[in-house]
Amino acid sequence: MSGHSKWATIKRKKAATDSARGAAFSRLIREITIAARAGGGNPDANVRLRSAIDAAKAANMPGANIERAVQRGTGEVEGATYEEITYEGYGPGGVAFLVEAATDNRNRTANEIRNLFSKNGGNLGESGSVGWMFEPRGMIEVERGGRDDDALLEAAVEAGADDVEFAAGETAMVTTAPGALDAVRKALVAAGISVVSATLTRVATTTVELDEKAAASALRLFDLIENQDDVQKVHANFQIADEVMQKLAT
């Protein structure tokens, strides 16, 4: 599993504060609204919307909030208009960062993202500077449920997945083509496999291995960017050894 995916999993398993929960809800609402605006309000015909709704349900967002977000996206009710922007840059240790944001004020967001990079050992780059290092993928986190690696891999491939990444713990990460995400998710559920989350993301095609010092700096920048109000997702190409990751997570 890539370094930033492992870090996200570790943080999610820690107790969430009310402020973190509120920020997560805001991010999910923006994603649902944007997905509905881009591809329509029917989740069965809009993979991005289905992924966003599933994530909202997994976070225990009330159904009424989800419905309102969809309606704002389709124009049935009034609401803020968000512009999607992608920022690219480099962080400590030469780590490539790809930042997806949704904002109602482009200048404010650009200035804040630029400051986060410059004050934390990185620099914001030009469009296209690192985007070529990441490819769109579907990622499904599943519970192993007592299955060994070979059995889970076989079940995932039969469901239409491209690969499975295993790490220490009770879950594994199933990788799919972006357009196959929902079909694979449904097939895994039908096969009796419990799905923790399913999302469209970007995966680094090359990675940078970090030692403990560089990893601490890169993860600090990752967290600061991720917690910026307008940021939806952060992707980075760092790779960190499990023992180093556990030290930094404590």
N, C-alpha and C positions, 0 to 999 in steps of 0.2 A: 504494500500500500504506500502511496507517495507520502512524503513527509507532511505536507500540509493537510492531507486527508486524515492521517493519524492524529495530528494535533487537533483538528476539528472534532474528531471522535472522542478524544480524551476530555476536551473541554465540555462537550455536550453531556458527558456522563457525570460531571460535577453538579452539585446542587445549583439550580438557577435562582438568581435573585429576582425580585419584582421588577427592577429596572431592566435587567437583561431580558426578562420575559416580555416587557413592554416594547423594547427595541426589536425583539424578534417578531412580535406581532406586526409592528409597523413595516418591517422589511417584507414580511409575507403578504401584507395587504397591498403594498406597492407592486409586488410581483404578480399577484392575482389580477390586479387592475390592468397592468401593462399587458399581461398575457391575453386577457379577455379583449382588450382593445386591438391587439395585433392579430388574433386568430379567431375571435368570436367567443361567445359565452357558453358553448357546448363542450364540456370537458372530454366527451367521447370522440370529438372531432378535432380537439386541440390538445396535443401532447403536453405542451408547455403549461397550459392551464391545469390539466390533470395533475401534473407533477406539483404545481404550486398548491392546489387544493389538498392533495394528499399530505404535503408538508404541513399545511395549516392544521389539518385534522390531527396529525401526529403531535403537534404542539398544543393540542386541546383548545384551539381557537373556536369560539362559539359559531354555530352554523349561520346565525344572522349576520355576523361580521363578514363571513365568507361570501354570503349572498350579496351583501351591499357592495363589497369590493368588485364582484363580477359585474354588477349593475352599473357601477361607476365606469368600468372599462367599456361596457357596451353602450354607454351614453344614456341608459335608462334613468339614472339619477345623476345630479351634478356632483362634481368633486374636483380635486386638484389634477392638473395635467402634468405628467412627468415626462421628461426627456431622458432617453437612455444614452449614456456616454461610457465609453471604455477608455481607461487610462493605462498607460504602459510605462514601466520603469525598471530600474535596478536597485536592489537593496544590498545590505552587508553581505560580504562573501561572494559577490557577483550573482546573487539570486535574481532571477527574472520574476517580476510581478505583473499580473494582468488584473486590473480592477474594474469591475462592472458596477456602475452607479445609475441611479434613477433620481433626477433632480428637477426642481422647479426653478432653479437659479444656477445656470451653468457657471457663471463667473465665481460665485461663492464656493461651489464645490471644487472647481479647478484650483483655486487658491489654497483651500484647506488640504487637498490631497498633495499639492506641490510642497507645502510647508511640512507635512508629515514625512515625506521622503527626505527633504533637505535637512531636517533637524534630527534624523535618525539613521544617518550613514548611507543614504541612498540618493537617487536623483530621478526625477520624472523625465521620461523620454518622449520622443516623437511617436506619432501614430505609426504602427508597423514595426517598431523597434524590437519588440519581443513577442508580438502576437503570433508570429509564425512558429514559435516554439510550443504552442498549445493547440490541441485539436478537440473539437466538440465530441463528447461522449455521454452516454447514459450511465449512471452509477446507481446500483441498488445494494443497499446494505441489508444483509439477511442474517438471521440467527442460525447457528449451525444445528441446533437441536439434537445434539448427540451424533450427528453424521460425521464420518471421517472425511478427510479432504477429497479423496477420490470419488466418494459417493456424491458429495455436494457438487463437485465439478461436473460429474456426469449428468446430474439433474439440471444444472444450470445450462449446460450445452444443449441438452434436449429441449429446454425452454426457449432456446434461440439466442443465448448469451454468447459473447465473444470470448470471455475469459473470467476467471475468478482469482482474486488476490486474497491470500490468507495471512493473518497476523495473529499474534497472541491474543487470546480472549475468546469470547463466545460468538463473535460475528465474523462475517467475511464480506468482501466487496465484489459484487458481480458487475462486470463491464459489458455494455451493449452499444450498438450503433444508436445514434440519437433518435432516429425514427422508430426503433424497435423497443424503446424503453417501456412503454405501457403494455405492449403485448408480452414481453418477457416477464414483467411484474405480475401480470395476471396468470401466466403459465406457472410461475413459481408458487403463487398462492394456491393454485389448483393442485399442485404437487405436494401440498402440505408444508411448504416452507414459509416461515414467518418473515415478513418483510418489515424491516425497521424504518427504512426511508428509501425513496426513489427520486432521483433528481437529474436534470440535465446540467452538465458541467463542462469544464474544459480540463484536459489532462496534458501534462507536460510530456513532450516527446523526448526531451533530454533533461537530465537532472544534475544538480550540483551537490556534492557531498560536503556537509559542514561539520566542523569540530564543535566542541561545546561552547566556546566563546562566540564563534560566528553564529551558531545556532541560536544562542540567547538573543543576540542582536536582531537577527532576521525574524525570530518569532515575536519580538517586541514590536517591530515595525508591522508585521502581519496583523497583530492584535489591534494596534492603533488604527490601522486603515480599516479593518473589519468593523470597528466600533464607530467609525465616522458615520454621522446620521444618514447620509445619502448613499452609502455603499450597500450594494446588494450582495455581491460575492467577491471574494478575493482568491486568486489562483497564483501559486508560486511553485517554482521548480526545485525547491530544496529537498534533499534527502538526508535524513538524520537517523543514526543508528538507534535501535530500540532502547538500549541502556542509557544513551544520552537523552532521548526523548522523555524517559521516565524520570530522570533526574530533574529535568526542566519543568515537568508537569507537577511536581510535588510542592 
